[in-house]
Amino acid sequence: MRFLAVFVTFVLAAFPARAGWLRLRGTKTELVTDAGEKEGLRALARLEQIRAVMPGASDDSGRELRVVLFDSEKEFREYAKSETISGLYQSGLERDYIVTYAGSELPRVVTHEFVHFLLNQTPAPLPRWFEEGTAELYSNTQVNNKRVRIGKEIEPRMKLLLARPWLSARQMAAERPAAPEREQDVEQAENMFYAESWALVHMLNLSPNYRDHLPQFITLLAQGTDAAEAFRTAFGRDFARALAELPGYLKKVRSVKLGTPPPTPFTPPKSELLSDVDALLLRADISLRRGLAEQARSLFEQAAREHPDSATAQAGLGMLAMTQNRPGDARRYLEKAIQLDDKDATILFEYALLERDAGAGNERVRELLEKVVGLNPNFGEAQLLLGVRATDDGRYDRAVVYLHDAARLLPRQSYVWHALAYAQQKLGNYPDALDAAQRAVRTASTDEQEHMAEALRDALRDQVLGKSVR
């Protein structure tokens, strides 16, 4: 027995119990991890570095960011089925999310996804190759107490470019590369897309032949110019020619030192231990956002069973019921959640949607939405719905206030700009309305959104021209 006790003690020492989940806080960033404080601080410090040195990273949108750092790659793969990615970025109602796992590539991966978060705050969508290439360019930024350097060669990307045929200009310009027949070809095409995007954005940012024209390219995109036309106008050559010049550029590719001074050292925050129920709900929330309905249901039900006083567990089951068109169940769960916690903005927002869909009066829905923005003024979808309700009620001055906030928080959503343009039109502010309508056209993601925005824009142009003639 003594031998057995010694043996068990040895095994427990060799295989310690899994660390609990920790929460760390940075600048508008919450990081939660089960990989230990050291890994969490490594990721958070990297984000603080990039926030300080990347151009335009001030991020005054008010959007919060939650980073979920798994210790296990295997568990990460439960939420990101593709074997080609090491991290993912996803926008949400109250906050945006980055999900990744600990490992040697953590600083590069978390930087890549953070750049996506920053680019998502820009007022118009950018070409996919430009977003992915920019994220890759900054992913291995070197920061120390003397200098900031970008553009260091990414060895796996360079090896791929030297070893395999490149994608064509048409394939690169597509929103998604054409799906090859075999699964391994899908992975190869995606890897080549990332490699070629990195090389092209590297050249546009750092080559003397291109870098001075890059601001004009970005300005033209923001004005709604077609990507191919914007490229040709800004750089004086078409997209295909630039790709043809890439092999020559790569022979002499090198990093450059930025004029940006190194940021002050990051002061590590004190970590907090997450409760068991919060850790369980964290995984349930990610499952719900990733469309993993059965996994989300199982985790939310476990949390509700083990912690019946958890408002978040009840709300999660309610939101899941809403996505599955079960309004009766959704109402039961959400009302119980509100009884447990009537200060959670997301729960109240989901309940407001439920009430709206059930035909509740304007006053009731407006009351709930105003509570939401009272709790969180940066809740963009709530600001939008309040603006639409105010427009419907003929309170156009108030509508414009709400919709300006919504546009600040959701700058890439065409329907927000369309709603703002319509409210401004009703007020007779035709130049402002036209500007918003043009933004609605630029941010349209469907044919229907584009047709609606173009019709409003054309009508406003006639009104602006008519007023100027008189």
Order of alpha helices (4+ residues) and beta strands (2+ residues): alpha-beta-beta-alpha-beta-alpha-beta-beta-alpha-alpha-beta-beta-alpha-alpha-alpha-alpha-alpha-alpha-beta-beta-alpha-alpha-alpha-alpha-alpha-alpha-alpha-alpha-alpha-alpha-alpha
